[in-house]
Amino acid sequence: MIYVGLTGWGDHPTIYPSGLAAKDKLQAYAAHFPTVEVDSYFYAIQPRKNVEKWVKETPRSFQFIVKAYQGMTGHQRGEIPYESKEEMFAEFLESIQPFMEAGKLAMVLFQFPPWFDCKKDHVRYLRWCREKMGDIPVALEFRHRSWFSPSFYEKTLKFMEEERWIHSICDEPQAGEGSVPTVLHPTDREKTLVRLHGRNVYGWNKRDEENWRSVRYLYRYNEKELSEWVEHVQTLQKTCKHIYVLFNNNSGGDAADNAKQFLQLLNIEYTELAPRQLDFFS
C-alpha cells in the first residue's frame, strides 16, 4: 500500500476551513490523508495525554510517523534536559505507547543532522539507538553526503539492512555535503519512507540568515517531477510492501496541494479516512 501524507498537520490552509481552531486540525487532516509525521516530537517529547488525544481523533487505520526527539539525534545544542541518554530514550518510549497500543505507529524517524558524517563513532551510536528502540520500526535519514559516497554507498545500505533500519529516501536539493542523493533502495521488505523536501538549493544553503526556516522548504513540485516520483514509488513497491510518502515542502504552503496532485497521478482514493464534513461549531 502507498500512504501519502504531510510532515505535521498544523500549517496547511488549502485543506482547512477558514478560522478552524488548532485543536480541530488533526481531525480535519485525517479526512484527506491516511498518515502524518508528528514533527512536534523533534522539539519536545510529548505528554502521553497528547498522544492519547491524537489516537482518539483519527480513524482506526490511520498511521503516525513519529520524528525522534532532537536530543536523540544530536541536533540539540548543549546538554540534554535529562539525567542520561538512557532516561531520555525511556521517556520517549513511554510517550509513544498509545500509538503502539492502538496499532497506529508506522515507525519512528531518526533524522540525523548535516554534521553527522560517516565515521566509526557515529556507526556505533546508530547501533546503540537501534538497540534501545527494540522491535519498534525505525527509519533512518541522513543529511551528510559521506554515507552515500562511492566508498561507503554499499556498506551503508548493507548496514541498514543488517541493523533493521527502514530507509528514509529523500528528494532534496543537491547542495554539497549537507545533502544526500536520492537512493532508491529499500532496506526493509515491509516498509520504506520517502520524504520530499523540495529542490530549493538557495534556501537549503542559507542557514545563516534569520528567515532560513521560512525559505528552506519553499518549493512547489511540477507535474513532471511528481510523475517521476510516481514511477519511483511504483518501482519501490516491487521489493517493499508499504511505501510511506511525506511532503515536507511547506514553507509556502505547497505540501498539501502537491500531495493531492500526487494522489491523482497515482490514481489513489482512500476509503478509510475521517468524515469530510465535520461540525466545527459544536
C-alpha positions as CSV (number, residue, x, y, z in Angstrom):
1,M,0.0,0.0,0.0
2,I,1.1,3.6,-0.6
3,Y,0.4,6.0,2.2
4,V,0.7,9.7,1.2
5,G,0.7,12.4,3.8
6,L,2.4,15.6,5.2
7,T,5.0,16.5,7.8
8,G,2.7,17.8,10.5
9,W,-0.9,18.9,10.4
10,G,-0.7,22.5,11.6
11,D,0.0,24.7,8.5
12,H,-2.0,23.6,5.5
13,P,-4.5,26.3,4.7
14,T,-5.7,24.8,1.5
15,I,-7.3,21.8,3.2
16,Y,-8.8,23.6,6.3
17,P,-11.9,25.8,6.6
18,S,-11.1,29.4,7.4
19,G,-10.9,30.0,11.1
20,L,-10.5,26.3,12.1
21,A,-9.2,26.0,15.6
22,A,-5.8,24.4,16.0
23,K,-7.3,21.7,18.3
24,D,-9.6,20.5,15.4
25,K,-6.9,20.4,12.7
26,L,-5.9,16.8,13.1
27,Q,-9.4,15.5,12.7
28,A,-9.8,17.7,9.5
29,Y,-6.4,16.5,8.2
30,A,-7.4,12.8,8.7
31,A,-10.3,13.4,6.2
32,H,-7.6,14.0,3.5
33,F,-4.6,11.7,4.2
34,P,-4.1,8.3,6.0
35,T,-0.7,9.2,7.6
36,V,1.2,12.1,9.1
37,E,4.6,12.8,10.6
38,V,4.4,14.0,14.2
39,D,7.2,16.6,13.9
40,S,6.4,18.2,17.3
41,Y,8.3,15.3,18.9
42,F,11.5,16.7,17.5
43,Y,11.2,19.8,19.7
44,A,9.9,18.0,22.9
45,I,8.9,14.5,23.9
46,Q,5.1,14.8,24.0
47,P,3.0,14.2,27.1
48,R,1.1,10.9,26.9
49,K,-2.2,12.8,27.1
50,N,-1.5,14.5,23.8
51,V,-0.8,11.1,22.1
52,E,-4.0,9.6,23.6
53,K,-5.9,12.6,22.1
54,W,-4.4,12.2,18.7
55,V,-5.1,8.4,18.7
56,K,-8.7,9.1,19.6
57,E,-9.2,11.7,16.9
58,T,-8.0,9.6,13.9
59,P,-9.6,6.6,12.1
60,R,-8.7,3.1,13.1
61,S,-6.3,2.6,10.2
62,F,-4.5,5.9,10.5
63,Q,-0.7,5.8,10.7
64,F,1.6,8.1,12.6
65,I,5.3,8.5,11.8
66,V,6.9,10.0,14.9
67,K,10.1,12.1,14.5
68,A,12.7,11.3,17.1
69,Y,13.4,14.0,19.7
70,Q,16.3,16.2,18.8
71,G,18.3,15.1,21.8
72,M,18.2,11.6,20.4
73,T,19.7,12.6,17.1
74,G,22.3,15.1,18.1
75,H,20.5,18.2,16.9
76,Q,20.2,19.7,20.3
77,R,22.9,22.2,21.3
78,G,24.3,21.9,24.8
79,E,23.1,19.5,27.4
80,I,20.0,17.4,27.1
81,P,17.3,18.1,29.7
82,Y,17.6,14.5,31.1
83,E,19.9,12.8,33.6
84,S,21.2,10.5,30.9
85,K,20.5,9.3,27.3
86,E,19.0,6.2,28.8
87,E,16.4,8.2,30.6
88,M,15.7,10.3,27.5
89,F,15.1,7.2,25.4
90,A,13.0,5.6,28.2
91,E,10.7,8.7,28.4
92,F,10.4,8.7,24.6
93,L,9.4,5.1,24.5
94,E,6.8,5.6,27.3
95,S,5.4,8.5,25.4
96,I,4.7,6.7,22.2
97,Q,3.0,3.7,23.9
98,P,-0.6,4.8,23.0
99,F,0.4,4.9,19.3
100,M,1.6,1.3,19.6
101,E,-1.3,0.0,21.6
102,A,-3.7,1.4,19.0
103,G,-1.7,-0.1,16.1
104,K,-1.2,3.3,14.7
105,L,2.6,3.6,14.9
106,A,4.1,3.2,11.4
107,M,7.6,4.0,12.5
108,V,9.9,6.3,14.4
109,L,12.1,8.5,12.2
110,F,15.7,9.2,13.2
111,Q,16.8,12.1,11.0
112,F,20.4,13.0,11.7
113,P,21.9,16.5,11.2
114,P,24.3,17.6,8.4
115,W,27.3,17.2,10.6
116,F,26.6,13.5,11.4
117,D,29.0,12.1,8.9
118,C,30.1,8.5,8.2
119,K,32.6,7.5,10.8
120,K,33.0,4.7,13.4
121,D,31.7,6.7,16.4
122,H,28.6,7.5,14.5
123,V,28.1,4.0,13.4
124,R,28.4,2.8,17.0
125,Y,25.8,5.4,18.0
126,L,23.4,4.2,15.4
127,R,23.8,0.6,16.7
128,W,23.1,1.9,20.3
129,C,20.0,3.7,19.2
130,R,18.7,0.7,17.3
131,E,19.2,-1.5,20.4
132,K,17.4,1.0,22.6
133,M,14.4,1.0,20.3
134,G,13.9,-2.7,20.5
135,D,11.4,-4.1,18.0
136,I,9.9,-0.8,17.1
137,P,10.1,0.0,13.4
138,V,12.7,2.8,12.9
139,A,13.6,4.8,9.8
140,L,17.0,6.4,9.2
141,E,17.6,9.6,7.3
142,F,21.0,11.0,6.7
143,R,21.9,14.6,5.8
144,H,25.6,14.2,5.2
145,R,26.6,13.0,1.8
146,S,29.5,10.9,3.0
147,W,27.1,8.0,3.9
148,F,26.4,7.6,0.2
149,S,29.9,8.4,-1.2
150,P,31.3,5.8,-3.6
151,S,33.4,4.2,-0.8
152,F,30.6,3.8,1.7
153,Y,27.5,3.5,-0.5
154,E,27.1,-0.3,-0.4
155,K,28.3,-0.5,3.2
156,T,25.7,2.0,4.3
157,L,22.9,0.1,2.7
158,K,24.1,-3.3,4.0
159,F,24.4,-1.8,7.5
160,M,20.9,-0.5,7.4
161,E,19.6,-3.9,6.3
162,E,21.5,-5.8,8.9
163,E,20.6,-3.5,11.7
164,R,16.9,-3.3,10.6
165,W,16.7,0.3,9.7
166,I,14.0,1.4,7.3
167,H,15.5,3.6,4.6
168,S,14.1,7.2,4.6
169,I,14.7,8.0,0.9
170,C,14.9,11.7,0.2
171,D,14.2,14.1,-2.6
172,E,16.1,17.3,-1.7
173,P,18.3,20.0,-3.2
174,Q,21.7,18.7,-4.2
175,A,23.7,21.2,-2.3
176,G,27.0,19.7,-1.3
177,E,28.0,17.7,1.7
178,G,24.9,18.8,3.7
179,S,22.5,16.9,1.3
180,V,22.1,13.4,0.2
181,P,21.3,11.9,-3.3
182,T,18.0,10.1,-3.9
183,V,18.9,6.4,-3.3
184,L,16.0,4.2,-4.5
185,H,17.0,1.2,-2.4
186,P,14.6,-0.2,0.2
187,T,16.3,-1.8,3.2
188,D,13.2,-3.3,4.7
189,R,10.7,-5.6,2.9
190,E,7.7,-4.3,4.9
191,K,8.2,-0.5,5.0
192,T,10.0,2.3,3.1
193,L,9.8,6.0,3.9
194,V,10.0,8.7,1.2
195,R,10.4,12.4,2.2
196,L,10.0,15.1,-0.4
197,H,11.8,18.2,0.8
198,G,11.6,20.3,-2.4
199,R,14.6,21.4,-4.5
200,N,15.3,24.9,-3.3
201,V,19.1,24.9,-3.4
202,Y,19.3,28.6,-2.4
203,G,17.1,28.1,0.7
204,W,18.8,24.9,1.7
205,N,22.2,26.6,2.0
206,K,21.1,29.8,3.6
207,R,21.2,28.6,7.2
208,D,22.9,31.7,8.4
209,E,20.0,34.0,7.6
210,E,17.3,34.8,10.1
211,N,14.5,33.6,7.9
212,W,16.2,30.4,6.7
213,R,13.4,28.2,8.1
214,S,10.8,30.0,6.1
215,V,12.6,29.5,2.8
216,R,14.4,26.2,3.2
217,Y,11.4,24.2,2.1
218,L,9.9,26.8,-0.3
219,Y,9.3,24.8,-3.4
220,R,6.4,23.6,-5.5
221,Y,6.8,20.3,-7.4
222,N,5.6,20.5,-11.0
223,E,3.7,17.6,-12.7
224,K,6.8,16.3,-14.5
225,E,8.7,16.0,-11.2
226,L,5.7,14.3,-9.4
227,S,5.3,11.9,-12.4
228,E,8.9,10.9,-11.9
229,W,8.2,10.0,-8.3
230,V,5.1,8.1,-9.3
231,E,7.5,5.8,-11.3
232,H,9.9,5.7,-8.4
233,V,7.3,4.7,-5.9
234,Q,5.9,2.0,-8.2
235,T,9.4,0.6,-8.6
236,L,9.9,0.6,-4.8
237,Q,6.7,-1.4,-4.4
238,K,8.2,-4.3,-6.3
239,T,10.5,-5.1,-3.3
240,C,8.7,-3.4,-0.4
241,K,5.1,-3.9,0.8
242,H,4.2,-0.5,2.2
243,I,5.6,2.9,0.9
244,Y,5.0,6.0,3.0
245,V,5.4,9.3,1.1
246,L,5.6,12.5,3.1
247,F,5.6,16.0,1.5
248,N,7.8,18.4,3.5
249,N,7.8,21.4,1.0
250,N,5.6,23.6,3.2
251,S,7.4,26.9,3.6
252,G,5.0,28.3,1.1
253,G,2.0,26.0,1.9
254,D,2.7,23.8,-1.2
255,A,2.9,20.4,0.5
256,A,-0.9,19.7,0.7
257,D,-1.6,20.7,-2.9
258,N,1.4,18.6,-4.1
259,A,0.3,15.6,-2.1
260,K,-3.2,15.8,-3.5
261,Q,-1.8,16.1,-7.0
262,F,0.4,13.1,-6.4
263,L,-2.6,11.0,-5.3
264,Q,-4.3,11.9,-8.5
265,L,-1.3,10.9,-10.6
266,L,-1.2,7.6,-8.7
267,N,-5.0,7.2,-9.2
268,I,-5.4,6.5,-5.4
269,E,-8.6,7.3,-3.5
270,Y,-8.5,6.2,0.2
271,T,-11.7,4.7,1.6
272,E,-10.9,4.7,5.4
273,L,-10.5,8.4,6.0
274,A,-12.3,10.5,8.6
275,P,-15.6,12.0,7.6
276,R,-15.0,15.1,5.5
277,Q,-18.0,17.1,6.8
278,L,-17.3,17.9,10.5
279,D,-19.3,20.3,12.7
280,F,-16.6,22.7,13.7
281,F,-19.2,24.9,15.6
282,S,-20.3,22.2,18.1
